[in-house]
């Protein structure tokens, strides 16, 4: 069921964006990092980096290796970020991100940004 929800959310974002390419929303780590950084100034840099990598599909160990930190540190950054965003799961992070991505791209498409 979660796969269907994600597919529907991605399709919804794609339809709302018109000419924007929604494929980079979850397949480009730099694009994810940029969106998370712009949309969440209240997150610390490491918290945003960890969230971006979670959205990209990395495990806690993969995130730790990629950022050169310990696995426990990666998990702590995740917990802090979830707390600041008012969410409690990876699924909620994905839904939050897709909503932020859609808002950001709608604003740039309509010239509101």
Backbone bond lengths (Angstrom), bond angles and torsions (degrees), N, CA, C in turn:
res aa  C-N    CA-C-N  psi(-1)  N-CA   C-N-CA  omega(-1)  CA-C   N-CA-C  phi
1 X - - - 1.439 - - 1.531 110.54 -
2 X 1.321 116.22 -37.50 1.467 119.63 -179.84 1.520 110.91 -62.71
3 X 1.340 116.92 -37.64 1.462 119.80 178.32 1.522 111.06 -61.48
4 X 1.321 116.18 -39.88 1.467 120.12 178.73 1.529 111.55 -65.78
5 X 1.327 116.23 -40.93 1.464 120.33 179.58 1.528 110.00 -63.63
6 X 1.331 116.43 -44.05 1.463 120.20 179.49 1.523 110.10 -63.46
7 X 1.325 116.49 -43.49 1.469 119.96 179.37 1.527 110.87 -62.76
8 X 1.330 116.86 -41.61 1.462 120.13 179.02 1.526 110.74 -65.98
9 X 1.338 116.75 -41.24 1.466 119.95 179.60 1.533 110.59 -64.25
10 X 1.316 116.88 -41.60 1.464 120.17 178.75 1.525 110.72 -65.30
11 X 1.331 116.69 -41.89 1.465 120.49 178.83 1.527 110.25 -64.53
12 X 1.329 116.16 -41.02 1.461 120.57 178.10 1.529 110.42 -60.54
13 X 1.320 115.68 -46.73 1.465 119.98 179.29 1.525 110.11 -61.98
14 X 1.320 117.11 -41.49 1.463 121.28 179.83 1.528 111.17 -63.46
15 X 1.326 116.85 -42.06 1.456 120.62 -179.22 1.531 111.22 -68.00
16 X 1.312 117.32 -38.09 1.460 121.02 179.57 1.514 111.72 -69.84
17 X 1.319 116.84 -27.68 1.454 120.77 -174.70 1.517 113.03 -81.64
18 X 1.290 118.39 -17.32 1.456 119.75 -178.39 1.510 110.46 63.77
19 X 1.343 118.00 -116.36 1.453 120.26 -174.52 1.532 114.74 -74.29
20 X 1.321 118.69 -8.92 1.461 120.16 179.11 1.515 110.53 -70.65
21 X 1.309 116.59 145.65 1.449 122.55 -179.57 1.520 109.01 -92.43
22 X 1.319 116.12 109.75 1.462 121.03 -178.14 1.522 112.31 -78.41
23 X 1.323 118.59 -8.61 1.456 120.20 -176.70 1.524 112.62 -64.16
24 X 1.307 118.26 -29.90 1.468 120.12 -179.91 1.523 112.07 -78.15
25 X 1.315 116.81 -10.16 1.465 119.92 -177.98 1.515 112.25 -57.49
26 X 1.335 117.89 -33.44 1.459 120.80 -179.39 1.523 113.61 -128.02
27 X 1.312 118.35 5.21 1.462 119.81 -177.39 1.518 113.67 -114.05
28 X 1.309 118.02 -5.45 1.460 121.58 -179.47 1.528 109.13 -121.12
29 X 1.323 116.02 110.79 1.464 119.75 -179.66 1.532 111.91 -59.05
30 X 1.330 119.93 -43.80 1.470 118.74 177.45 1.533 112.78 -60.27
31 X 1.334 117.19 -38.22 1.471 119.89 178.91 1.524 110.90 -67.49
32 X 1.320 116.85 -39.90 1.467 120.90 178.53 1.523 109.32 -64.56
33 X 1.338 116.39 -47.13 1.468 120.19 -179.94 1.524 111.40 -59.73
34 X 1.314 116.94 -42.39 1.467 120.35 -179.51 1.521 110.91 -63.22
35 X 1.316 117.44 -44.19 1.461 120.92 -179.52 1.530 110.99 -65.12
36 X 1.321 116.46 -45.32 1.470 120.04 -179.77 1.526 110.12 -62.54
37 X 1.317 117.42 -42.30 1.474 121.03 -178.99 1.524 111.34 -65.30
38 X 1.324 117.07 -41.61 1.464 121.08 -179.61 1.520 111.42 -70.10
39 X 1.330 116.00 -40.86 1.470 120.90 -173.19 1.517 113.41 -80.71
40 X 1.321 118.06 -17.54 1.461 119.95 -174.77 1.518 112.14 -133.59
41 X 1.315 117.30 72.49 1.458 118.35 178.41 1.530 112.39 -65.78
42 X 1.326 117.40 -15.29 1.468 119.41 -179.08 1.533 112.50 -80.15
43 X 1.339 117.54 -9.52 1.457 120.25 176.82 1.522 110.36 -86.91
44 X 1.328 115.11 142.44 1.459 119.82 172.74 1.529 108.24 -67.86
45 X 1.317 117.06 159.22 1.461 121.42 -177.30 1.522 111.96 -55.44
46 X 1.328 117.77 -47.12 1.467 121.03 -178.94 1.531 111.00 -65.84
47 X 1.311 117.21 -38.08 1.472 119.87 177.94 1.522 110.06 -61.65
48 X 1.319 116.93 -42.45 1.464 121.01 178.45 1.527 110.88 -66.22
49 X 1.323 117.14 -39.97 1.465 120.49 178.69 1.523 110.95 -63.90
50 X 1.320 116.69 -41.70 1.462 120.65 178.82 1.527 110.53 -65.47
51 X 1.327 117.58 -44.59 1.472 120.82 178.76 1.525 110.65 -60.22
52 X 1.320 116.82 -42.27 1.467 120.26 179.55 1.517 110.85 -60.97
53 X 1.307 116.89 -40.79 1.458 120.17 -179.50 1.521 112.32 -72.66
54 X 1.313 117.53 -32.25 1.469 120.61 173.59 1.528 108.62 -62.50
55 X 1.317 116.59 -46.81 1.463 121.34 179.51 1.520 111.29 -63.23
56 X 1.304 117.14 -32.16 1.463 122.87 179.30 1.525 111.03 -73.20
57 X 1.341 116.56 -18.35 1.462 121.41 176.16 1.508 115.97 107.33
58 X 1.311 116.85 12.03 1.464 119.74 -179.56 1.527 111.63 -80.12
59 X 1.317 115.62 151.10 1.455 121.86 174.13 1.527 108.66 -82.91
60 X 1.323 116.69 171.31 1.470 120.55 177.66 1.528 110.67 -60.41
61 X 1.322 116.74 -40.95 1.465 119.99 178.76 1.532 110.31 -65.67
62 X 1.317 117.59 -43.03 1.460 121.09 177.95 1.516 112.05 -61.96
63 X 1.332 116.15 -40.86 1.463 120.87 177.87 1.522 109.92 -62.66
64 X 1.328 116.12 -45.52 1.461 121.05 -179.67 1.529 110.97 -59.61
65 X 1.318 116.56 -46.16 1.465 120.26 179.68 1.526 111.28 -65.38
66 X 1.310 117.23 -41.04 1.465 121.56 -178.60 1.524 111.99 -65.44
67 X 1.332 116.67 -38.72 1.465 120.92 -177.32 1.527 113.25 -93.47
68 X 1.337 117.12 -6.96 1.458 120.12 179.96 1.518 113.24 71.64
69 X 1.342 115.88 35.28 1.463 121.50 178.51 1.517 108.24 -125.27
70 X 1.324 117.19 171.72 1.448 121.27 176.99 1.523 111.51 -76.55
71 X 1.326 115.45 156.79 1.463 120.04 179.99 1.530 111.25 -62.81
72 X 1.322 117.45 -37.70 1.466 120.93 177.66 1.529 111.03 -64.22
73 X 1.334 116.59 -37.56 1.466 120.26 177.50 1.523 110.28 -64.28
74 X 1.326 116.61 -42.00 1.462 120.48 178.38 1.527 110.31 -60.64
75 X 1.314 116.90 -42.03 1.464 120.59 179.33 1.524 111.09 -67.80
76 X 1.333 117.58 -35.95 1.466 121.08 177.41 1.518 110.87 -66.18
77 X 1.335 117.95 -43.75 1.468 121.25 177.08 1.531 110.73 -60.69
78 X 1.331 116.15 -39.57 1.464 120.15 178.11 1.521 110.74 -62.51
79 X 1.302 117.04 -47.50 1.470 120.92 -179.65 1.533 111.28 -61.34
80 X 1.320 116.68 -42.48 1.471 120.08 178.76 1.528 111.46 -64.50
81 X 1.324 116.12 -42.04 1.465 120.22 179.90 1.519 110.39 -64.42
82 X 1.328 117.18 -44.99 1.464 120.80 178.60 1.523 110.24 -59.09
83 X 1.325 116.57 -41.30 1.458 120.77 179.68 1.527 111.10 -63.68
84 X 1.324 116.88 -45.07 1.469 120.70 -179.61 1.528 112.09 -65.55
85 X 1.342 116.07 -33.00 1.463 120.48 -179.59 1.525 112.74 -85.14
86 X 1.331 116.35 -10.41 1.458 120.34 -179.44 1.518 112.74 72.26
87 X 1.330 116.17 34.31 1.462 121.34 179.46 1.514 108.98 -122.57
88 X 1.334 115.67 168.88 1.454 117.84 -176.82 1.514 115.38 -134.32
89 X 1.340 118.00 3.63 1.460 118.47 -177.72 1.522 110.53 -153.18
90 X 1.319 114.99 166.92 1.457 121.33 178.15 1.534 110.20 -65.22
91 X 1.315 116.61 -36.02 1.468 120.47 178.20 1.523 110.62 -63.36
92 X 1.334 117.25 -42.38 1.459 120.68 177.99 1.526 110.75 -65.86
93 X 1.338 117.26 -35.07 1.463 120.72 175.99 1.526 109.84 -62.94
94 X 1.319 117.20 -43.69 1.457 121.07 179.16 1.526 111.17 -62.01
95 X 1.314 117.28 -45.82 1.458 120.33 179.43 1.524 111.13 -64.47
96 X 1.323 117.55 -40.95 1.462 121.93 177.24 1.527 109.41 -60.30
97 X 1.341 116.28 -47.77 1.462 121.17 -177.73 1.530 111.62 -62.30
98 X 1.333 117.42 -46.35 1.467 119.73 -179.76 1.526 111.19 -60.77
99 X 1.316 116.18 -37.23 1.458 120.14 176.67 1.532 111.04 -65.52
100 X 1.322 117.07 -44.81 1.464 121.12 178.85 1.521 110.90 -64.48
101 X 1.327 116.13 -41.88 1.459 120.81 179.72 1.526 110.35 -62.07
102 X 1.322 116.08 -43.70 1.470 120.56 179.74 1.534 110.46 -63.27
103 X 1.325 116.66 -43.36 1.470 120.07 178.83 1.522 111.16 -62.05
104 X 1.317 116.40 -45.62 1.458 121.28 -178.00 1.527 110.25 -62.86
105 X 1.312 117.78 -44.46 1.455 120.79 -177.27 1.519 112.50 -76.05
106 X 1.326 117.69 -29.86 1.453 119.89 174.50 1.519 109.41 -68.05
107 X 1.324 116.77 -41.34 1.464 120.80 179.82 1.528 110.65 -63.87
108 X 1.331 117.18 -42.13 1.466 118.43 -179.60 1.512 110.90 -72.29
109 X 1.321 117.66 -31.78 1.470 121.03 179.35 1.536 111.39 -69.88
110 X 1.327 115.81 -37.86 1.466 119.06 -177.95 1.523 112.42 -90.97
111 X 1.336 116.87 -1.37 1.464 119.98 178.40 1.508 113.09 82.14
112 X 1.336 118.15 17.37 1.464 121.06 -178.32 1.516 112.91 -88.47
113 X 1.284 118.23 -11.36 1.452 119.29 -174.26 1.497 112.50 -80.75
